[in-house]
Amino acid sequence: MASKQANAIKDLYGSWKTAMGANPEMDLAETRDLFDQWGDITGEPGGVDYIEETCGGVPCLWAVPKGASEDRVLICTHGGGYVVGSMFTHRKMFGHLAKATGCRALILDYRRAPENPHPAQNEDAVAVYAWLLEQGIKPEHIATTGDSAGGALCTSMLLAIRDQGLPMAAACMPMSPYYDMEFTGETMDTKADVDCLVSREIAQGMAAAFLGGGSPRDPLANPLCAELQGFPPTYIQVGGDETLLDDSLRFETKAREAGVEISVDVFPEMQHVFQFMAGKAPEADDAIARMANWVRPKLGLA
């Protein structure tokens, strides 16, 4: 049974739905202001410094835990349907992960849709990866992670670097990834009554803004359509009450068929990106610990 603390994310998502329902003409700026509350349910990790830096032309935020390894990096891509969210809304969640892992995290403030449709986000992520390599960080010391749309972006950026002939990162850790731009997963309907945030209508609206008229089957927009040979070891976490649950499960099947080392943890009764409750809810703290324990040996930190 879910903990009492885990209700915080349901309350937050419910308040957003209420606000958007009361103001169906809510403009983009207001919507972004609303979603800026995302990090309010995350506890401060403590012992983590945050430093802004432009990396490969992309605004970023370093999360640097005290005593962390300087030569290992988690590239972190925030969620929000490519439309909302920022490096600031997600800094505490990724700070928890960096602290648990024992290395620095680099949180991207990539260009958002609709002002900058696909592939701007992928281009920014690849630019940051290439910049890290230029700084002397070895590819085997880099892992990517992200939530929701950021979960898709931390996946698609690796497809792009593979296709561009750049050396592959060590690992990928998507949280509640938003892969399918066509919304063909069964859980879009079977979980509709228990998912407190992601409805088909919301997902379709954000996808339209992101794609900007492009194909929903572009592999760099929809990794379910990608060839996955050569993809690095992958660990996905997803909530059991998510409409996007099938995105993770279908990606797992496709990856296994391509010979990719992959595992998926489904957390019963959990909502979309429940890891936001790190420092506040035991389920989120457990998830962060599992991610850190999985990735440390991949980065040579075990």
N, C-alpha and C positions, 0 to 999 in steps of 0.2 A: 504494500500500500504506500502511496506517495506520502511524503512528510507534509506536515502543516506548512513548513517554510516554502515548500514548492508551489503553494497557491499564489505566491507573489507574482509569478509570471502570468498566471491566469488573470489576476486582477489588473495587471498592467495592460495586457492585450485587450481585455474587456473594456477598459477605459478608452483605449484608442478606437475601438469599434463604435463605442457610444458617441465619442466626439465626431468621428467621421460620419456616422449616421445622422447626427444632429446638424451637420453642415455638409450636405452632399456636394456643394460647390467649393469645398475647401481647396484653396490654391496650393501650388507646389511649395511655396515658402512656409505656409502654415503646416502642411503635412510634414515637412522636414523638421520644423520646430517640435512637432508632436513626437516624432520618432527620436528626437534628441534625448528623450527621457529614458531611452533603452538602458543606459548604464546606471540608472538610479537604483536598480535592484541588485547591483553587483557590489560586494564588499571590497574595500580597499585592500590590496594584497599586502601592503606594507613592505618596506625594504626594497622598493623599486623606484628608480629614477626615470623620468620621462624627458627626452631630449628631442626637439624638432630638428630635422635636417632635410634638405632637398637631395634626393638620391636619384641620379639618372634623369634629372629634370622633374621628378615627381615628389610632391610634399610628403614627408613621412614622419613618423614618431617612433623613436627608439624607446623600448621598455627595457631597462637595464637593471636586473636584480643585483643586489649587493653580492659580491664574490662570484658573479657569473662568469662562465667561459666567454672570452672575447672573440674566439675564432669559430664559434658555432652560432648559427643564426636561424631563427624561425621567421620566415616571410609570412606576414599575416594580412589577409584580405577581408575587410569587413563586409557584413551582410547589409541587406536593405533593398533587395530587388534591383540593385544597381542604381537606385533612384534616391534613397534616403540612407541615413547612417553616415558615419565618418570615423576617422582614426580616433577621435575623442570619445565618441559613444562607446567604443569597444576597448579603450585603453586598459581598463581594469581587468576585463576578462582575459585579454591576451597577456596582461601583466601577471595574472595568476599562473597562466600556462608557462610563461618564461621562467618564473620563479621556481615552479615545480620541476621544470626541465633542467634548470641551471645554466641557461644561456640567454643571450640577448634576443629580443623579438623586434622586428622591424615592421611597423604597422603602416600600411599604405593609405594615403588619401587620394586614391585614383579618381580620375574624371568620372562624373556621374551622368547618367541619362536623365531626362531626354536631351539636355544640352549637348551631350557627347555620347551618341549611340555607339553600339558595338561596331568595330573592335577596339575602341579607345581604351577600354578597361584592360583588355588583354595586352595591348601595346604598352601601357604603363607598367603592368606587372612584369613583363619581359624586360623592360628597360631597367627596372630596379634589380632584377636578377643579374643582368649583364653588368650593372654597376658594382654589385657585390663581388662578382668575379674579378673585376678590374681592381678592387680594393685588396685582392689577395685572399678572399675567402674561398676555400676549396668547395667544389660542388658537392662532394660527399659530406660536407659539414653544413649543408643547407637543407632544411625541410620547409615545406609550405603547409599552411593551414588557413582555414577561413570558415565562415558560417553562412548558411543560406546561399545568397548569390555569391558571397565570398567563398563559400565552399565549392561552388562551380568554378570560380575564377582561380582558386588555388589548384584546381585540377586542369583547367584549360590552358593556363600559363605553361604548364609542364608539357602539354601537347605541342604548344607553339615552340618552346625551346628545343624540343626533340626535332621538330620539323625544320627548324632553322639551323640545326647542326651544333647547337650549344651543348656542353656536357650536362648530363642529367643530374638533378638533385637527388638527395638520399631517400626522401620519403615525402608522403602527402597525407594530410590529416583533415579531411573535410568534416564539418559539423552540419547536420541537417541540410545537405546540399540541395540546391534548387537547380536541377539539371534540365528537366524536360520542358522545352519551350512549346510543346504541343499538348501537354497535360493529359497524357494517355494512361497514366497509372491508375489502377483500380482504387487506390487509397484516396485519390482526389474526391471520390464519392463516398467510399465506405468509412472514412475518418472525418467526414465533413461535420458531423454533429459533435465531435469531441475536440477538434482542433480549434483553439480559441483565436487564432490569427489568420492563417493562410486559407483563404477560400479560392475557389476557381476564378471568381471575378477579380479579386485582388491580384492573383498571380498573372492572369491574362493582361490586366492593365499595365503591370510593371514590365511584362515581357514585350508588349507593344512599344513601350517607351525605350526599352533597351535595344530591341532589334532595329528600330527606326526604318521599318520596311524591308529589312533583310530576311533571309531564310531562317525559319525556326529549326532547320536541320543542319545548319552550319556547325561542324564539329567543335569549333571554338566558342560557339554560343550554347550548344547542346552536346555535352560530352557523351551522351547516350548514343550519339551518331558517329562517334569517333572510332578509329582503329587504335587499339590500346597496346599493341606490341611495343615493348621497350619502356612501358610505363613503370615508375618506381614502386616499391612497397607502399601499400595504402591501408590506412585505418580510418574507417568511417564510424561516426556516432550519430544516432538519430533517435528521436523520441517515438515511443510506441503509439502516441495519439496524434501523429502528424499526417496531414494530407499528402505530404511529400515523402512519406515513408517508402513508397515503391520506387522513387528515384534512386535511393540508396541500394535497395535490394536488386534492382535491375542492373545497376552499374556493377555491383558485386558479381553477378552472373556473367556479364560481358567481360569483365576483367579476368575472371578465372579462366574463361574460354581462351583468352589471349595469353595465358601463362603468367599473369601478374600475381604477385603475393598480395593478398587482400583479406581483410577481416572487417566485419560489420558488427557493432554492438547496438542492439535495439534496447533502449531503456524504457521499461513498462510505465505507462501512464504519463510519460513526460511530453512536454510541449516543444514547439519549434525553438531551437537554440536555447534549451533549458540551462546550458552552461553559463548563461548570463547571471545565474544566481550564485556563481562562485563566491565563496566567503560568507554565504547566507544560508544555502540549502545543502543538505548532505549529498543529494543526488548529483548536484553540480560539482561539488568538491571531489566526489568519487570519479566522475567523468574526467575532470582535469588530471587527477592522479593517474588514471588509466592511460591517458594520452601521453603524459610525461614518461611513464614507465615503458610505454611502447617505443617512443621515439628516441629515448636516450641511447640505447645500443645502436640504433641506426646512425646516429651522429657520432658514435665513438665515445660517448660520455659514460657508459655503464662501467 
